[in-house]
Every structure is written in C-alpha cells, then in structure tokens.
C-alpha cells in the first residue's frame, strides 16, 4: 500500500488539483491523507479532481471556519474499509488490504498548536492503538519539528517531538508483543514440555527473542538521533530526514 500525506492548505484551485492527481497516478498511490482542507460537506465529485480515474472511497472531517479539515481517500479495489472514526485533529480508517487477512489501521493526523491539546491528542491516539490489532500507519502534519532552526516565528517545544516519537514507541511495543505472541503460540506450541539444547525449537525461540531485542535497540537509537543533532552525520542532517511542519510524515507498520 502506497500512502501520500500532504498539508494542502485548501482544496480549491485547478492547478493544485492537477498537480496532486498527477503525483497519485505516477506513483501508484493507494491511500491519500490530506490535512487543512479548509472545506465542509466535501463531495466525491469534488475529490475526484484530486484522485483521477478509478473508483475510490473517502471519509472527511469538516474544517472549523477557514482552518483545519481532514480528508482520507483510498483505492476501493485495493482497500476494503470496515470502519472509521473522525475528530477535529485526526481521522482513523480501519480495513483490509486485498489478499491480506491482517487488518490495517491508518490515522491521518492534523495536530493542534497548543501543548495541552497536543498531549490530549497523543493520549487519545495511544489508547486507540493499544486497543486495536493489526498493522498501523500514522501520517499527517504533527506541528512538531526536530530542531530549533526549523521553527520560524514560533517557539521550539521539545514536548511535541517527544510525544510524537512516544506514540511511535507505543506502536513498536505492540509490534514486539506480537513477535512474542507468534513466538510462543506458533513456533513453540507446547510450552509445558522441555526443550533440548541445540534443538530446532530452541534455536527458533532464541532467534525470535534476538529479533525483538534488536528491534527495540534500533528504536532507542532512532530516538537518540532525533534529539541529538550531530548523530546522523552532515549528509543526512542536511538531507530529507528532518521532521518538519510541511513534510512531517511518520510511517509505521
């Protein structure tokens, strides 16, 4: 599933619609997450100007005056949606990818500016992720940056960055729990019996535990790099890895 997330700052304008539609068709996008639509009562006919040819489904959260507004669109032939939930700062879509039995959950986020409102949003999303199974994708405009230099005419708050990555850590912990569950129930179904040192079952058990530990270590190292400007090296510090307001996307599965 290919996802595209963009703060579009209003869905009006033929040039913007054509540019967006071309990107979707060229790159084979199956799921589109739009923030700041600045629109209410969005109709499928209007969104078809962004999607182009082919069937698609959509859900939206109306804007509040001339701000906010969230839209999620998906290819109906690839994704079968089973449920959705919308609020002012997020739009949650749950469904199944064609040919896959495991559900996929996509949260389209347009985070608020205030610290208290951000905290409330992250708590809500964390609870939602911990309460549902399947794969997770979290995309959107988080209104958070990694470095002070990326802020323009506003204050840099470390809290926002920590909460964004904290949400990712919660997703990672859920993934590790799935690792261990598979390890216990699929690879070694008889936990009451003893395992012979060097046996296939013992080797598989150790392998799964090593994978889970390596996964957690990589997450912790990523967090260190996010909060220490010299960690990534100059070639990446000046490249496309920065989390910014206009390009801030986090993909988690």
C-alpha positions as a Python dict, from the first residue, in 0.01 Angstrom:
ca = {
    (1, 'X'): (0, 0, 0),
    (2, 'X'): (146, 334, -109),
    (3, 'X'): (48, 635, 103),
    (4, 'X'): (66, 1006, 25),
    (5, 'X'): (25, 1266, 302),
    (6, 'X'): (12, 1641, 240),
    (7, 'X'): (-97, 1961, 414),
    (8, 'X'): (-273, 2109, 115),
    (9, 'X'): (-387, 2441, 271),
    (10, 'X'): (-721, 2436, 91),
    (11, 'X'): (-857, 2201, -176),
    (12, 'X'): (-951, 2479, -417),
    (13, 'X'): (-762, 2557, -737),
    (14, 'X'): (-741, 2367, -1067),
    (15, 'X'): (-359, 2376, -1079),
    (16, 'X'): (-330, 2224, -733),
    (17, 'X'): (-580, 1951, -821),
    (18, 'X'): (-398, 1860, -1142),
    (19, 'X'): (-59, 1854, -970),
    (20, 'X'): (-193, 1631, -694),
    (21, 'X'): (-371, 1398, -936),
    (22, 'X'): (-55, 1354, -1143),
    (23, 'X'): (150, 1257, -837),
    (24, 'X'): (-106, 994, -739),
    (25, 'X'): (-120, 837, -1084),
    (26, 'X'): (257, 840, -1149),
    (27, 'X'): (346, 681, -815),
    (28, 'X'): (51, 442, -786),
    (29, 'X'): (-83, 589, -462),
    (30, 'X'): (-348, 374, -290),
    (31, 'X'): (-417, 594, 14),
    (32, 'X'): (-421, 973, 36),
    (33, 'X'): (-417, 1171, 362),
    (34, 'X'): (-495, 1543, 331),
    (35, 'X'): (-469, 1796, 612),
    (36, 'X'): (-605, 2150, 628),
    (37, 'X'): (-865, 2103, 357),
    (38, 'X'): (-1046, 2421, 466),
    (39, 'X'): (-1369, 2263, 341),
    (40, 'X'): (-1702, 2135, 473),
    (41, 'X'): (-1951, 1886, 329),
    (42, 'X'): (-1694, 1751, 84),
    (43, 'X'): (-1847, 1560, -210),
    (44, 'X'): (-1695, 1271, -404),
    (45, 'X'): (-1730, 1461, -729),
    (46, 'X'): (-1508, 1737, -592),
    (47, 'X'): (-1246, 1492, -467),
    (48, 'X'): (-1236, 1305, -799),
    (49, 'X'): (-1042, 1604, -932),
    (50, 'X'): (-762, 1503, -696),
    (51, 'X'): (-796, 1127, -741),
    (52, 'X'): (-837, 1098, -1117),
    (53, 'X'): (-965, 783, -1290),
    (54, 'X'): (-1079, 481, -1093),
    (55, 'X'): (-1306, 404, -802),
    (56, 'X'): (-1221, 542, -459),
    (57, 'X'): (-1373, 578, -115),
    (58, 'X'): (-1329, 865, 127),
    (59, 'X'): (-1403, 1000, 472),
    (60, 'X'): (-1362, 1357, 591),
    (61, 'X'): (-1366, 1583, 894),
    (62, 'X'): (-1512, 1928, 826),
    (63, 'X'): (-1299, 2236, 879),
    (64, 'X'): (-1371, 2487, 1153),
    (65, 'X'): (-1412, 2810, 962),
    (66, 'X'): (-1106, 2876, 746),
    (67, 'X'): (-880, 2633, 931),
    (68, 'X'): (-847, 2259, 989),
    (69, 'X'): (-1026, 1994, 786),
    (70, 'X'): (-903, 1638, 719),
    (71, 'X'): (-969, 1409, 423),
    (72, 'X'): (-866, 1047, 367),
    (73, 'X'): (-913, 873, 30),
    (74, 'X'): (-835, 518, -74),
    (75, 'X'): (-846, 285, -374),
    (76, 'X'): (-1161, 77, -331),
    (77, 'X'): (-1010, -209, -535),
    (78, 'X'): (-711, -236, -302),
    (79, 'X'): (-850, -144, 42),
    (80, 'X'): (-1180, -261, 189),
    (81, 'X'): (-1271, -27, 474),
    (82, 'X'): (-1458, -175, 769),
    (83, 'X'): (-1482, 130, 998),
    (84, 'X'): (-1379, 488, 1061),
    (85, 'X'): (-1368, 749, 1336),
    (86, 'X'): (-1318, 1121, 1296),
    (87, 'X'): (-1243, 1409, 1531),
    (88, 'X'): (-1114, 1760, 1483),
    (89, 'X'): (-747, 1656, 1486),
    (90, 'X'): (-749, 1306, 1341),
    (91, 'X'): (-930, 1071, 1104),
    (92, 'X'): (-898, 698, 1170),
    (93, 'X'): (-963, 441, 896),
    (94, 'X'): (-965, 64, 956),
    (95, 'X'): (-988, -203, 689),
    (96, 'X'): (-817, -481, 497),
    (97, 'X'): (-578, -478, 204),
    (98, 'X'): (-682, -710, -77),
    (99, 'X'): (-531, -1054, -27),
    (100, 'X'): (-432, -988, 336),
    (101, 'X'): (-605, -1127, 646),
    (102, 'X'): (-448, -886, 896),
    (103, 'X'): (-633, -553, 939),
    (104, 'X'): (-458, -226, 857),
    (105, 'X'): (-523, 94, 1055),
    (106, 'X'): (-442, 438, 915),
    (107, 'X'): (-455, 754, 1127),
    (108, 'X'): (-448, 1085, 940),
    (109, 'X'): (-331, 1348, 1192),
    (110, 'X'): (-357, 1727, 1189),
    (111, 'X'): (-214, 1815, 1528),
    (112, 'X'): (-314, 2130, 1720),
    (113, 'X'): (-68, 2402, 1817),
    (114, 'X'): (-117, 2411, 2195),
    (115, 'X'): (82, 2184, 2425),
    (116, 'X'): (-220, 2075, 2630),
    (117, 'X'): (-421, 1997, 2316),
    (118, 'X'): (-128, 1802, 2171),
    (119, 'X'): (-98, 1597, 2490),
    (120, 'X'): (-468, 1513, 2481),
    (121, 'X'): (-442, 1408, 2115),
    (122, 'X'): (-139, 1182, 2172),
    (123, 'X'): (-311, 1019, 2470),
    (124, 'X'): (-620, 951, 2259),
    (125, 'X'): (-419, 801, 1973),
    (126, 'X'): (-207, 592, 2209),
    (127, 'X'): (-519, 446, 2368),
    (128, 'X'): (-665, 374, 2025),
    (129, 'X'): (-351, 193, 1907),
    (130, 'X'): (-325, -15, 2224),
    (131, 'X'): (-692, -118, 2196),
    (132, 'X'): (-690, -244, 1836),
    (133, 'X'): (-496, -511, 1650),
    (134, 'X'): (-339, -513, 1306),
    (135, 'X'): (-81, -304, 1123),
    (136, 'X'): (-59, 70, 1188),
    (137, 'X'): (21, 369, 969),
    (138, 'X'): (34, 716, 1128),
    (139, 'X'): (73, 1006, 884),
    (140, 'X'): (-2, 1375, 874),
    (141, 'X'): (100, 1720, 993),
    (142, 'X'): (219, 1687, 1355),
    (143, 'X'): (305, 2054, 1404),
    (144, 'X'): (637, 1942, 1552),
    (145, 'X'): (998, 1976, 1436),
    (146, 'X'): (1329, 1821, 1537),
    (147, 'X'): (1544, 2131, 1570),
    (148, 'X'): (1502, 2493, 1677),
    (149, 'X'): (1636, 2608, 1338),
    (150, 'X'): (1333, 2462, 1165),
    (151, 'X'): (1096, 2691, 1352),
    (152, 'X'): (1001, 3025, 1200),
    (153, 'X'): (845, 3296, 1419),
    (154, 'X'): (737, 3040, 1683),
    (155, 'X'): (884, 2879, 1993),
    (156, 'X'): (1054, 2539, 1984),
    (157, 'X'): (895, 2293, 2229),
    (158, 'X'): (1071, 1964, 2291),
    (159, 'X'): (749, 1827, 2438),
    (160, 'X'): (583, 1798, 2097),
    (161, 'X'): (869, 1597, 1948),
    (162, 'X'): (885, 1363, 2247),
    (163, 'X'): (512, 1295, 2232),
    (164, 'X'): (523, 1223, 1856),
    (165, 'X'): (805, 973, 1898),
    (166, 'X'): (648, 838, 2216),
    (167, 'X'): (345, 744, 2007),
    (168, 'X'): (577, 556, 1769),
    (169, 'X'): (736, 375, 2065),
    (170, 'X'): (391, 255, 2173),
    (171, 'X'): (335, 115, 1825),
    (172, 'X'): (676, -54, 1842),
    (173, 'X'): (596, -210, 2179),
    (174, 'X'): (276, -352, 2032),
    (175, 'X'): (478, -497, 1745),
    (176, 'X'): (720, -662, 1989),
    (177, 'X'): (426, -814, 2179),
    (178, 'X'): (306, -962, 1850),
    (179, 'X'): (659, -1101, 1794),
    (180, 'X'): (649, -1274, 2131),
    (181, 'X'): (294, -1400, 2081),
    (182, 'X'): (386, -1560, 1750),
    (183, 'X'): (699, -1700, 1907),
    (184, 'X'): (504, -1863, 2188),
    (185, 'X'): (197, -1986, 2003),
    (186, 'X'): (320, -2063, 1651),
    (187, 'X'): (683, -2166, 1671),
    (188, 'X'): (671, -2337, 2012),
    (189, 'X'): (312, -2453, 2071),
    (190, 'X'): (395, -2688, 2362),
    (191, 'X'): (535, -2462, 2633),
    (192, 'X'): (488, -2723, 2903),
    (193, 'X'): (750, -2956, 2755),
    (194, 'X'): (1124, -2922, 2792),
    (195, 'X'): (1344, -2807, 2506),
    (196, 'X'): (1665, -2985, 2420),
    (197, 'X'): (1968, -2750, 2392),
    (198, 'X'): (2058, -2709, 2027),
    (199, 'X'): (1721, -2832, 1902),
    (200, 'X'): (1534, -2653, 1622),
    (201, 'X'): (1272, -2526, 1866),
    (202, 'X'): (1537, -2380, 2095),
    (203, 'X'): (1717, -2209, 1806),
    (204, 'X'): (1392, -2058, 1678),
    (205, 'X'): (1300, -1936, 2026),
    (206, 'X'): (1636, -1761, 2067),
    (207, 'X'): (1612, -1612, 1717),
    (208, 'X'): (1273, -1453, 1786),
    (209, 'X'): (1392, -1309, 2115),
    (210, 'X'): (1700, -1163, 1942),
    (211, 'X'): (1482, -1002, 1673),
    (212, 'X'): (1260, -841, 1936),
    (213, 'X'): (1561, -705, 2129),
    (214, 'X'): (1730, -571, 1814),
    (215, 'X'): (1406, -401, 1714),
    (216, 'X'): (1384, -221, 2050),
    (217, 'X'): (1751, -116, 2035),
    (218, 'X'): (1702, 33, 1689),
    (219, 'X'): (1401, 231, 1812),
    (220, 'X'): (1600, 370, 2106),
    (221, 'X'): (1890, 467, 1874),
    (222, 'X'): (1646, 641, 1641),
    (223, 'X'): (1511, 844, 1934),
    (224, 'X'): (1869, 940, 2031),
    (225, 'X'): (1935, 1059, 1675),
    (226, 'X'): (1612, 1259, 1669),
    (227, 'X'): (1717, 1450, 1980),
    (228, 'X'): (2091, 1490, 1909),
    (229, 'X'): (2169, 1698, 1604),
    (230, 'X'): (2519, 1554, 1548),
    (231, 'X'): (2418, 1190, 1546),
    (232, 'X'): (2306, 1145, 1186),
    (233, 'X'): (2605, 1298, 1015),
    (234, 'X'): (2619, 1602, 784),
    (235, 'X'): (2498, 1415, 475),
    (236, 'X'): (2170, 1326, 649),
    (237, 'X'): (2137, 1632, 872),
    (238, 'X'): (2111, 1846, 558),
    (239, 'X'): (1902, 1594, 367),
    (240, 'X'): (1541, 1484, 367),
    (241, 'X'): (1523, 1319, 710),
    (242, 'X'): (1408, 1621, 905),
    (243, 'X'): (1063, 1619, 1055),
    (244, 'X'): (903, 1948, 958),
    (245, 'X'): (560, 2108, 951),
    (246, 'X'): (527, 2084, 574),
    (247, 'X'): (692, 1745, 525),
    (248, 'X'): (629, 1585, 862),
    (249, 'X'): (525, 1226, 798),
    (250, 'X'): (584, 917, 1005),
    (251, 'X'): (516, 578, 852),
    (252, 'X'): (483, 290, 1095),
    (253, 'X'): (377, -63, 1019),
}
